[in-house]
Amino acid sequence: MRGDPGAGAGDHLRGGLRAPIDRTVTHVRVGVYLRQSLDRDGSGLAVARQREDCLKLCADRGWDSVEYVDNDTSASSGRLRPAYARMLADVEAGHLDGVVAWDLDRLHRRPVELEHFIDLADRHRLALATVGGDADLSTDNGRLFARIKGAVARGEIERKSARQKRANRQRADLGMPPPGGRRAVGYEPGGRVLREREAALIRDGYRDVLAGSSLRAVAARWNAAGFTTAVGGAWRPDGVRYVLRNPRNAALVVHCGEEVRHGAWPPIVPEATYRAAVALLDDPTRRTTPDTSRRYLLSGLARCHCGAAVLTGRTQHGQRTYRCSRSRGHLSRGAQPIDDLVIAVVVERLSRRDAADLFAAPHSSSNATALREDAAALRARLDELADLFADGKITAAQLTRGTERAQQSLEAVQARLADAGRVSVLGELLAAGDVRAVWDGLDLDRRRAVVDALLIVSLLPPGRGARHLDPATVQIHWRTP
């Protein structure tokens, strides 16, 4: 609470109130602001140390205090600090006579925020006290001192940022993992050693997505296996996408959004596999939202005899049907017998001895190795061009032309690497001794991918009064291997 506006209750703070002390005022309410930029272990010990010193200062001067805590919060990023914003709102509302902080740089690290605080202090006759000494914002010398402190803090931030950027670039050039931060899934803390159980599940995720599984299905399998996110949460499709697109999994060093080189840590998957997955996930034609047609084997895949896709429907008795998507009364067939027929055809064909030779996708690990070497040489060429320009040996125009050519060549090599990393959706089935057993173990997305890769299914009218499936009314055409 405040005394008369002309009275200087805050003079007890040795800070910025201009009026003489009103001896009748005994209640001074101050906001104690506590902040730590980075709390690595979540212990809050730095804030606790600030609190102890600030509360002692308040007790020595007989002030009532209200705490405002922003732990693990930077004051230099420009982002909202919730507790700081609440404190300023309380100042505006007239609830505080002063502010106490451990040091000025706990309050501000950006000059623009300091200027706003000085204006606020002037309008509300606010006093400011710190453990290291008070700043009287009501005088030009006090404001100058605060501004100098703020400028010094900002300079420290900029120097620290420059050091960190240079250190991060050096780590990238040496092929070292990114420093600090949250543990990358699949790796132990530090990023140099694989956490094998997680790495194995991530490899399965790459294989399943490349073989036709959805991100939702991969997330479900990871959750069922007890695999959690880096913060111990359950997996969602967007989280799976982020993990599979992480270049660290292929031991690729990225600095400022640019791939620099191969890292000096073990990859979870080969680069070709990573690039194939990224190409698939970034494909704009790939469906990314849930679709009811994916709940059944042939919905959206099979065609009506008129050429339209078939959808799933239900009879009045609850029997599942396939119907023409163009006209509701045009075609309606019992779905389960058709699914059973198509499954039997696929399993029978893939069980033959010649299936592996006929349907297996070409793969060349030696080709992938050569492509990786080409990519490394092109990255080195990009670095060389930058050095030549820095040394004044080539012009800006020459740098631009050379960079464009090398970058185009690198993108082409990466696209070929992605092709080398693709896997056949039939892989497990072709290698199986019991094709039916493997088929039964596939999720629906994988089964649909197999059917789509092998067959074109067209449904003809069942015939008047037909009670049982006539296989002749289900036309199956094999795609050319």
Disulfide bonds with the S-S distance in Angstrom:
none
